[in-house]
């Protein structure tokens, strides 16, 4: 039996909530949207590039966002000493470059596990908490990270729409 990305019921975005619930709700909605764009596709379809010579694929986007989540929430906000999942020294684009031999089902499980780990890592943090970015040495708030992540997902979900339409003609809402 061929594995396909599971169907997903997206959690509704919040329309009335306090600030923390609002940013968490919108982040969750965008996380769900990325997986929703992949639903029903086989591993091979998820690995199909948008258009040559680009290496942009739906599976690459899922892998990329797992690494981005880890980098911002666990490494920077929570200060955890964890390596990249797909990227690392000498392989800055492994999330996108190494999809040909990737296990899509395992990568989806990794994404879900990373999202849960990231949520747990910042659950007790105030949006006003700050950290110093290791490269820029700028002080950044947890609020900024949430807003940046929403923006990151929104941009990539637009890419996902175009890739999905190219694969099977499905357009998203």
N, C-alpha and C positions, 0 to 999 in steps of 0.2 A: 504494500500500500504506500502511496506517495504522500508525504507530509505536505500540508498546506497551512499557511498562516491562519490561525483561528479567527472566527468571527468575534466581534467585540461590540458590546453595548457601551457606547461612550457615556461617561458620567456627565450630567448636564452642567454647564458652566453656571456659576453662582450669579445671581442678579441683585441680591440683597444679602450682605454679610459684613462682618468686621473686616479690617484690612488683611489680617493673616489668613482668615478663611477665604477671602476673595483671591489673594495671590496664589494660595495653595490650590484652590478650586480651578482657577484658570490654567495653572501649570498642569494639573491632572487632566483637564480637558484636552490640552495640547498633546500630552503624552498619549492619551487614548486616541487622539486623531491620527497620530503617526501610525499606530498599530492598525487603526481602522482602514487607512489607505492601503495597507498590505493584506488585509483579510481576504482569504480565499485563493491567494496566489501560491503557486508551488515554489519550492526552493529555487528552481532554475529561473522562474519568472522574477523572483526577488533579486536575483543576481544579474538581471539584464540591465545593461547600461542605458542611460537616457538617450544618448546619441554619441557615436564615435567622434572624436577620440576620448570623450569624457569617461571617467570611471565612476560617475555618480549613479548609484543604484539604490533601490529601496532597502535592501539588506545593509548596504553601506551606511545609509542614514540611521538605521536602527543601531548598528554597531557604533557609529559616531556619537550618537546621543547618549549611549551607555557610558562612553568615555568622557563626554562633556559633563554629564551628571556627576560622575565620580570626581572629576577634576575640581569642579566648583564646590559641590556640597561636602564631599568627604575630605578631600585633600586640603582645600583652602579654608572653608568655613569651619569644619570640625577638626582640622589639623591632623587627620589620620595619615599614617605613613603607608600609603598604598600606591602601587605602580599602576600605569595605564593598563587597560584590558587588552586592547588591540594595537595600541601605539606605544612607542618607547624609543629609547636612544637608537638612532640609526633607522627608525621605522616610523617617522612622523605621520604617515598616511596609511598605516596598516588597516585602519578601520574601513577605508575605501579600497585600497590596493589589493588586499588579500582575500577578497570575497569568493574568487573562483573555487577554491578548495574548502570554503567555510561550510560549517554545519548550521544551516539556517534555523533549525528547530532549537539547537543549543544556544545560538545567538539570541533568539527571542527569549529563552529562559534566562539568559544572562542579563538581558535588558530589564526584564521584570524584577529580577533579584536585585539589580543595581538600584533601580528606582526605590524599592523597599528599603534598601540599606541607606540610601541618601535621605529618604524621609525620616528614618530613625535617627540618623546622625544629626539632623537639624531640628528635631521635634521640640527640644527644650530651649531653642535659641530664640531670642527676640529679634524682630526685624531691625531693631536699632543696634544689635551687636555688630562689631566690626572685626576685621582682620587686616593684616598688611599683605598686599599682593607681593609674591616673592620676586617677580621681575620688575614691576613698575615702582615698587615700594610705596604705592598709594594705599591709603586706608579706604577700605570698601565695606559697605554695610551688607548685611544679610538681605535687606530689602532690595538693594541693587542686584544681588545675585538672582533673586526670584524674578525680578523684572527682566533681567538679561536672559534668563532661561526661557521665559515666555516668548521673548523676542526671537531667540534662537530656534525654538520649536516652530513658531509661526513662519519664519523664513523657510525652514526646511520642510514644513508641511506644504508650502506652496510648491517647492521642488517635487515633493512626493505626488502631488496632484498631477503634475505634468508627466512624471515618469509613469504613473499608473495609467494615465490616458494613452500613452504611447504603447504600453504593454497590451491592454485589452479594451481600450475605448471607454473605460469607466471613468466618469468624472465625479468629483466629490463635492460635498456640501461643506 
